[in-house]
Amino acid sequence: MKRKFQLNHYLLVVIVIALAIFPFVSDSRTWTILLTQIFIFSILAMSYDILLGYTGIVSFGHAMFFGMGAYTTAVMLKRIEPTMGTFIVSIGVGMLLAGLISFFIGLLTLRLKSHFYAMLTLAVSGLFLVLAEKWRTLTQGNDGFTFKAPEFFKDRVMFYLVVLACLVLVYVFLRRFVNSPFGRVLVAVRENEQRTSSLGFNPLHYKVIASVVAGVIASLAGSLYAVSLRFVNTSVLTMDITLDALLMTIIGGVGTLIGPIVGAGVIELAQYYLSGLAKEYPIFERWIIFFGIVYILAVVFFPRGVVGTIREQFWKRKMKKDGAKTVPKKEVS
């Protein structure tokens, strides 16, 4: 097991190094931008996995934290000189706001169970969307606004590397988080909240902290997304963002962290290729239908997500092999 653990980490290191080298050996600007988007949505999907995969919470309002980070960074870079320092401060401010709001919303809503909580988070997210649409002096409503990114990011390769570094740091942090004693309690809450409570733990406290962590990470993804586009409007607060995060988590594998990254890659690549085919072949004009077929096939052939299903098959084979070895010869005969 220790050897397998080390091999997995070595493989991840090799993949990260390959991704870091990619923009220097490839002249494709399109692929650099596409991979950047995949990295950003991977961060968002991993934040959602903390809620769904490790705590058992289904939230329909996760986009509010993503949008909060996007608007905070966009407004600060537009109204203050767009330097690297301003960018870093804007990320910090966005994460602080997301943390505070997720804390108070968590205290108010996480006492509810199941779909009641999901519907309430959807309502709260809708309030933030309406606020962004009406507060035109700050957000310019649905029209949105453009802004300048720091000079350092005028080279897309530099921004690509920064986003990749953020993805790696977030993954390492969340991996340590879910493997800590605190993370084990979150899994216990997901499996059986009443039994966890009977053991002396307060599930509400753990849920609130998980909500804060997820909100803060989602805000970081929103800040990076806004800078990648140099534009922001109310679309960053819509239900579509939450659904994307949910689907990326489910398709990749719930409760795996690596799964959401794989799911983000699958969905972003599918969108890119299907929308490209729609421009060349009339049959793909309704590409969203084919996109739905991709989802259906993923669920049918990978019921636990891509990573989850592969991991399950691996363990089944290992248990079967180990069981065969331990069977006495007399029983075999």
N, C-alpha and C positions, 0 to 999 in steps of 0.2 A: 504493500500500500504506500509506504514511504517512497519507494522507487517510482511508482506511478505518479504520485504527487509531484515529485521533482521533474519528471518528464513533461507533465502538463505545464508546469511553470516555465521550463526551458522552451517549450513550443510557443507559449505566449510571448516570451521575450523575443524569439526569432521573428514572430509575426509583427510585433511592434517595430523592430529594427527594419524589417522589410518595408513596412508602411512609411517609416520615416525617410527611407532612402528613395521611395517611389517617385516623388516629384522631381528629384534630381536626375533620374534616369529616364523619365518620360516627359515628352513635350506636350502632352495632352492637358490643356487647361480645363477642358470639360471634366475629365476624370478627377482632377485635383479638386474642383468645386463639388463634384458629386460625392467624393469620399468625405469632404469636409461636412457636407450635410448629413451623411450617414453617421459620422462621429457625434455631431450635435444631437441628433435624435436618439443615438445610443445612450447618451447621458440622460436624456429625458426618460427613455424607456427603463433604464436601470433605476431611476428614482421612483418610477411607478411600480417596479417590481418589489421594492421595499414594502409598499402598501399591500399589493395583491399577493405576491409570492411568499413573503415572509411574515406578514401580519394578518393576511386574510381579509383585507379591507378593499372593497370595490368603490372607488371614487369616480364620480362623473364631473368633478370640478377641478381636476389637476391643471387644466389650462390656465387657471387664474394665476398660478405661481409662475408658470412659463411666461405669460404675458406681463406679469409684474416685473420680471427681470428684463424683458425686452424693452418695455417702456421706460424703465428707470435708466438704462444705459443709453437709449436713444435720446431721451430728453436732456440728459447731462452732457452728452457729446454735442448736441445741437446748441445748447445755451452756454456751455463753457468751452474753452479752447480744447479741441479734440486731441489731446496728448495721450500718451501711454498711461501716465499717472491718472488722468481723468477716467480712462477706461477701467483701470483696476479699482479705483474708488467707486465707480458706478456699479461694478459687479458686487463689491462689498455692501453698498447701500441696498441694492436689489435683494441680495441674500438676507440682509438684516430685516428688511420689510417683509419678505416672504416668511422668514422664521417667526416673526412676531404675529403676523396675521394667521399663519397656519397653527400657531399655538392657541390663540384665542378661539379660532374657528373649531379646532380640535376639542377644546374644553366644552364647547357648546353642542357639538354635533356627534362626537364619538360615543356618547352615552346611548345613542340609537343603534339599532341592529339592522343588518342586512340591507334591503332595498330602501328602508326609511332613511338611513344615512346617505345612501347613494343619491336619492332624490333631493335631499337637503343640500348636499354639496353642489348638485347641478343648479339649484336655485341661487345659492350664494355666488357661484361662478357667473350666473346670469346677471346678478346685480353689478358685478365688476365690469361686465361687458357693456351694460347700459351706462354705467358711469363713464367709461372710456368713450362711448358714442356721444354723450351729452357734454362732456367737459372739453369742448372744442378748443378753448384757449390753450390747453395743454397738449391735447392729443390730436387735434384737428379731425376728430371723428373718424368716419369710415374712409375719408380721403387719405388719411395718414400723412406722413411727412418724411422727407429724406434728410440725411445728415452725413457729415464727413467722418470717416474713420481715422484713427491715428495714422500718421505717416508710415509708421512701422508696418502697417497692414496693407499698404498699397500694393505690396508684393504678395500675391495670393499664397505663395509657398510659405511665407512667414506665418500667415494666419492659419494655414493648414497645420503647421507644426505646433502652434500654440494650442489649437483645438485638440490635436492628437495627445499632447501632453496633459491637457485637462481631462481627457477621457481616461488616460492611464491612471492619473492621480485619483480620480473619482472611483474607478474600479478598485484600486488598492484600498482606498478608505472604506468603501462599502463592503469589500471582502472581509476586512478586519472587523467591521461593525457587525456583520451577520454571524461571524464565527466567534464573537465574544460571548461571554455569559449573558449579556443583555440580548444579543441576537437569538440565543437559544430560548430565552423566555418569550420572545416574539413568536417563534415557531410554536412554542407550547400554547400560546394564546390562539394562534391560528387553528391548531388541532383540537383543543378543548379549553375554551375560556373558563368554564365553570370549575374544572379541575385545577387549572392554573390558579384561580382565585382561592380555592380551598387550600392550596399549598402556601398561602400567605402573600402572594404577589397581587398587586393592584393592576389589572389589565388596562384600565383607563390611562394610567400614567405611562405605561409602555406604548400604548397606541398613540398618545399625544406626541411623545418623543419621536416615534417612527414617522408620524405625520410632519413634524418639524424638519427632520432630516430629508424626507422626500421633497418637501416644499423648497428647501434651500437649494438642493441639487437641481430641481426643475428650474429655479430662477437663474442659476448659472447657465443652463442650456438656453434659456430665453435670451440672455444677454449676448451669448455667442451667436445665436440665430439672427438677432437684430443687426449685429455688426457684419455678418456674412452677406446680408442683403443691402445694407446701408439704407434701409427703409423699414418703417413699421406702421401698421394700422391695426384696426380692431380684430383682424383675422387671427392674431396671436392669442386671443382670448376665447375663441369659438370652441364649440364642442368637438370640431374636427381634430383639434390638437390632442384632446384627451382620448378620443377614439383611436388615433394613430398610436399613441403610447400604449393603450390597452391591447391593440392588435399586435404590435411589435412584441409585447411581452408574452402574449399567448402563443403566437407563431414560433417565437424563438424558444420558449420554455419557461414556464412560471417557476420562480424560486431558484433560479440558476445564475443570475447576473450575466453570465456569458450569453445566455439565451436572448435577452433583449438586444444585445449587440448584433447577434445573428439575425434576429427578427427585423431590426432596423435596416440591415443590409438587404434582406430579401424584399421588403416593402419598397424601399427607395429605388432599388434596381428595377423592380417590376414596374413601378410608376414611370421610370425613365424610359425603359425600352418600349412599353406599351404605348405611351404618349408619342414616342418617336415613330412607331409603326403607324399610328393614326394619321401622321402627316404624309406618309407614302402610300398607304393602302386604304381605300375607302371602307373596307370591311372592319377596320379597327377604329373607325370614328367613334363608336360607342365603347371606347377602350375600358371604361369603368366596369362594363359587364365582364370582360375578360379578367379584369383585376379581381372581381368577385370570385371568379372560377379559381384563381390562384389561391385565395383564402380557403375555399372549400377543399381543394386538393391538399393544402397544407394541414388542415384539421383532420381529414380522412386518413392520410398516410402518416401523420405525426400527431397523434391525439394528445400527447403531452408536450407538444412543441418539438422543434427540431433537436435541440440539445437534450431536452428531457426524455424524448423517446430513445435517442441514441444511448444515453446514460442508462436508461431502464433495460434496454436490450443487453448492454454490456454486463450489468449486474446479474441478469438472469443467466447468461452464459457462464459467468464466473461461478455463481452459486451451483449451477448444474454440474460444472466441471469439478468443483470442490466436493460436492455431494457424491459424485461417482468415485472419487478417490477414497472417500472415507467408508464406502460400503464394504463390509467384510466379504472375503472370497466365497464363503459358504452361501451367503445370501445371493451373490451373483449367480452361482450355479443353480 
